[in-house]
């Protein structure tokens, strides 16, 4: 079973960041950095069946592997990013 740990961009009420696993809160932290560190540690302990999704300031959820590196992009997605970067 693949586990997905999620870290939101903004804290929940009470100024605590949640680490969720498949939508359910696993633990709360006092900073986003601590939440990210905990998610990476949990995903690394779970092995290759775990991944991390982090919400950016733009509201987009981005995937990361258990080693906290971005997964390999498909050529189609990489092409879309190249086209968008030319517009800027």
N, CA and C of each residue as an Amber inpcrd file, in Angstrom:
protein
   264
   0.8360000  -1.1820000   0.0000000   0.0000000   0.0000000   0.0000000
   0.8830000   1.2480000   0.0000000   0.6120000   2.1460000  -0.9150000
   1.3720000   3.3810000  -1.0090000   0.8560000   4.3980000  -0.0010000
   1.7690000   4.9710000   0.7400000   1.4030000   6.0060000   1.7200000
   1.7980000   7.3640000   1.1610000   0.9220000   8.3350000   1.3310000
   1.1900000   9.6960000   0.8660000   1.0610000  10.6300000   2.0540000
   2.1530000  11.2830000   2.4160000   2.1540000  12.2680000   3.4920000
   1.9590000  13.6480000   2.8780000   1.0650000  14.4450000   3.4560000
   0.7230000  15.7570000   2.9100000   1.0130000  16.8540000   3.9330000
   1.6190000  17.9440000   3.4550000   1.9090000  19.1000000   4.3000000
   1.3010000  20.3310000   3.6340000   0.3370000  20.9900000   4.2870000
  -0.2860000  22.1790000   3.7060000   0.6360000  23.4010000   3.8020000
   0.3250000  24.3970000   2.9970000   1.1160000  25.6300000   3.0220000
   0.8210000  26.4640000   4.2680000  -0.4450000  26.5660000   4.6140000
  -0.8430000  27.3790000   5.7680000  -1.1680000  26.4990000   6.9660000
  -0.9730000  27.0190000   8.1670000  -1.3030000  26.2340000   9.3630000
  -2.8180000  26.1550000   9.5500000  -3.2240000  25.1780000  10.3270000
  -4.6300000  25.0780000  10.6780000  -4.9010000  26.0070000  11.8480000
  -6.1270000  26.0490000  12.3300000  -6.4390000  26.9120000  13.4650000
  -5.5390000  26.5370000  14.6380000  -5.1090000  27.5230000  15.3660000
  -4.1800000  27.2730000  16.4630000  -2.7340000  27.3860000  16.0060000
  -2.5230000  27.7810000  14.7380000  -1.1830000  27.9750000  14.1990000
  -0.3260000  26.7240000  14.2920000  -0.9220000  25.5860000  13.9440000
  -0.1840000  24.3250000  13.9190000  -0.2840000  23.7280000  12.5180000
   0.8360000  23.1930000  12.0480000   0.8610000  22.5400000  10.7490000
   0.5990000  21.0540000  10.9290000  -0.2740000  20.5320000  10.1040000
  -0.6250000  19.1200000  10.1750000   0.1930000  18.3280000   9.1670000
   0.5700000  17.1310000   9.5460000   1.0780000  16.1460000   8.6000000
  -0.0530000  15.1410000   8.4550000  -0.5280000  15.0040000   7.2190000
  -1.6150000  14.0700000   6.9580000  -1.0870000  12.8720000   6.1870000
  -1.6950000  11.7450000   6.4270000  -1.3920000  10.5660000   5.6320000
  -2.6930000  10.1310000   4.9850000  -2.7210000  10.2120000   3.6730000
  -3.9220000   9.8700000   2.9070000  -5.1480000  10.6330000   3.4170000
  -4.9630000  11.9070000   3.7740000  -6.0640000  12.7660000   4.1930000
  -6.3510000  12.8220000   5.6730000  -5.8390000  11.8790000   6.4600000
  -6.0860000  11.8690000   7.9100000  -4.8760000  12.4530000   8.6440000
  -5.1340000  13.3120000   9.6280000  -4.0530000  13.9460000  10.3800000
  -3.2920000  12.8970000  11.1850000  -1.9660000  12.8930000  11.0140000
  -1.0940000  11.9790000  11.7460000  -0.5420000  12.6690000  12.9880000
  -0.1290000  13.9490000  12.7930000   0.4930000  14.6870000  13.8960000
   0.4890000  16.1760000  13.5620000   0.5380000  17.0220000  14.5940000
   0.6290000  18.4700000  14.4300000   2.0020000  18.9560000  14.8590000
   2.4610000  20.0610000  14.2270000   3.7650000  20.6410000  14.5520000
   3.6500000  22.1580000  14.6580000   4.5720000  22.7510000  15.3890000
   4.5250000  24.1990000  15.6160000   5.0990000  24.9990000  14.4500000
   5.7730000  24.3460000  13.5010000   6.2800000  25.0570000  12.3290000
   6.1500000  24.1730000  11.0890000   6.1360000  24.8020000   9.9440000
   6.0510000  24.0560000   8.6910000   7.3200000  23.2440000   8.4680000
   8.4430000  23.8170000   8.8490000   9.7110000  23.1050000   8.7080000
   9.7060000  21.7910000   9.4950000   9.2130000  21.8420000  10.7230000
   9.1420000  20.6230000  11.5420000   8.2000000  19.5990000  10.9090000
   7.0960000  20.0680000  10.3490000   6.1550000  19.1680000   9.6880000
   6.8060000  18.5100000   8.4710000   7.5470000  19.2920000   7.6880000
   8.2390000  18.7460000   6.5240000   9.2850000  17.7130000   6.9430000
  10.0390000  18.0400000   7.9760000  11.0760000  17.1210000   8.4540000
  10.4500000  15.8070000   8.9280000   9.3580000  15.8990000   9.6620000
   8.6840000  14.6940000  10.1550000   8.1430000  13.8510000   9.0020000
   7.5740000  14.5040000   7.9930000   7.0420000  13.7700000   6.8420000
   8.1640000  13.0580000   6.0850000   9.2940000  13.7280000   5.9160000
  10.4360000  13.1030000   5.2320000  10.9390000  11.9120000   6.0400000
  11.0610000  12.0740000   7.3470000  11.5240000  10.9710000   8.1930000
  10.5680000   9.7860000   8.1500000   9.2690000  10.0600000   8.2040000
   8.2800000   8.9810000   8.1510000   8.3130000   8.2840000   6.7900000
   8.3800000   9.0680000   5.7250000   8.4050000   8.4880000   4.3770000
   9.6670000   7.6550000   4.1610000  10.7990000   8.1400000   4.6590000
  12.0490000   7.3910000   4.5210000  11.9780000   6.0800000   5.2990000
  11.3660000   6.1110000   6.4660000  11.2310000   4.8960000   7.2710000
  10.2900000   3.8930000   6.6060000   9.2940000   4.3960000   5.8770000
   8.3420000   3.5190000   5.1830000   8.9610000   2.8730000   3.9430000
  10.0150000   3.4840000   3.4200000  10.6730000   2.9260000   2.2350000
  10.1040000   3.4590000   0.9440000  10.2430000   2.6680000  -0.1090000
   9.8610000   3.0990000  -1.4470000   8.3810000   3.2500000  -1.6850000
   7.5460000   2.7640000  -0.7680000   6.1000000   2.8530000  -0.9600000
   5.5030000   4.1450000  -0.4270000   6.3220000   5.0840000  -0.0260000
   5.8140000   6.3330000   0.5450000   6.2480000   7.5170000  -0.3100000
   5.4050000   8.5290000  -0.3400000   5.7350000   9.7700000  -1.0290000
   5.1980000  10.9400000  -0.2200000   5.5720000  12.1480000  -0.6310000
   5.2020000  13.3650000   0.0870000   4.5910000  14.3380000  -0.9080000
   3.5290000  14.9890000  -0.4870000   2.9360000  16.0660000  -1.2880000
   2.9830000  17.3330000  -0.4430000   3.5060000  18.4050000  -1.0430000
   3.6540000  19.6710000  -0.3270000   2.8870000  20.7380000  -1.0900000
   2.0400000  21.4770000  -0.3730000   1.2730000  22.5570000  -0.9950000
   2.1380000  23.7980000  -1.0820000   2.1910000  24.3870000  -2.2610000
   2.9440000  25.6220000  -2.4560000   2.0920000  26.8440000  -2.1580000
   2.7270000  28.0150000  -2.1570000   2.0280000  29.2700000  -1.9010000
   0.9590000  29.5400000  -2.9550000   1.1260000  28.9390000  -4.1360000
   0.1570000  29.1130000  -5.2160000  -1.0130000  28.1390000  -5.1330000
  -1.0370000  27.2960000  -4.0970000  -2.1240000  26.3500000  -3.9090000
  -1.9640000  25.0390000  -4.6520000  -0.8470000  24.8820000  -5.3710000
  -0.5890000  23.6630000  -6.1270000   0.1290000  22.6540000  -5.2250000
  -0.3640000  21.4190000  -5.2290000   0.2690000  20.3330000  -4.4580000
   1.3260000  19.6990000  -5.3320000   2.5620000  19.6310000  -4.8220000
   3.6690000  19.0830000  -5.5890000   4.1740000  17.7900000  -4.9630000
   4.4230000  16.7790000  -5.7980000   4.8820000  15.4800000  -5.2810000
   6.3870000  15.4420000  -5.0530000   6.7930000  14.7190000  -4.0220000
   8.1970000  14.4510000  -3.7270000   8.3080000  12.9860000  -3.3510000
   9.4820000  12.4180000  -3.5730000   9.7220000  11.0460000  -3.1680000
  10.0800000  10.9860000  -1.6960000  10.2820000   9.7870000  -1.2030000
  10.6250000   9.6280000   0.2190000  12.0050000  10.1910000   0.5330000
  12.8110000  10.4690000  -0.5010000  14.1240000  11.0720000  -0.2920000
  14.0600000  12.6000000  -0.4040000  12.8500000  13.1430000  -0.4540000
  12.5760000  14.5840000  -0.5280000  13.0620000  15.2150000  -1.8260000
  13.1970000  14.4150000  -2.8700000  13.5300000  14.9360000  -4.1900000
  12.3200000  14.8010000  -5.0790000  12.2100000  15.7250000  -6.0340000
  11.0900000  15.6700000  -6.9750000  11.1820000  14.4040000  -7.8040000
  10.0640000  13.7300000  -8.0200000  10.0870000  12.5350000  -8.8760000
  10.4320000  12.9180000 -10.3100000  10.8800000  11.9540000 -11.0620000
  11.2340000  12.1650000 -12.4650000  10.0140000  12.6760000 -13.2250000
  10.2090000  13.7520000 -13.9740000   9.1060000  14.3350000 -14.7300000
   8.9550000  13.6160000 -16.0610000   7.7210000  13.4220000 -16.4660000
   7.4780000  12.8730000 -17.7990000   7.8400000  13.9350000 -18.8230000
   8.1570000  13.5330000 -20.0050000   8.5700000  14.4830000 -21.0360000
   7.4560000  15.4740000 -21.3550000   6.2010000  15.0380000 -21.2830000
   5.0790000  15.9350000 -21.5560000   5.0010000  17.0510000 -20.5150000
   5.1610000  16.6950000 -19.2390000   5.1160000  17.6930000 -18.1690000
   6.3130000  18.6370000 -18.2670000   7.4830000  18.1090000 -18.5640000
   8.6830000  18.9410000 -18.6970000   8.5090000  19.9320000 -19.8520000
   7.8900000  19.4810000 -20.9430000   7.6510000  20.3630000 -22.0860000
   6.7000000  21.4970000 -21.7040000   5.6550000  21.2030000 -20.9360000
   4.7220000  22.2380000 -20.4890000   5.4410000  23.2650000 -19.6200000
   6.3130000  22.8180000 -18.7340000   7.0470000  23.7460000 -17.8710000
   7.9670000  24.6370000 -18.6880000   8.6060000  24.0680000 -19.7440000
   9.4830000  24.8700000 -20.5960000   8.6850000  25.9520000 -21.2910000
   7.4970000  25.5920000 -21.7910000   6.6670000  26.5670000 -22.4930000
   6.2320000  27.6830000 -21.5480000   5.8640000  27.3350000 -20.3110000
   5.4390000  28.3490000 -19.3460000   6.5920000  29.2600000 -18.9570000
   7.7960000  28.7330000 -18.8720000   8.9320000  29.5630000 -18.4810000
   9.2840000  30.5780000 -19.5620000   8.9600000  30.2690000 -20.8100000
   9.2170000  31.2140000 -21.9000000   8.2770000  32.4070000 -21.8280000
   7.1010000  32.2100000 -21.2850000   6.0990000  33.2770000 -21.1980000
   6.5080000  34.3190000 -20.1680000   7.1370000  33.8870000 -19.1190000
   7.5160000  34.8050000 -18.0480000   8.4280000  35.8230000 -18.5740000
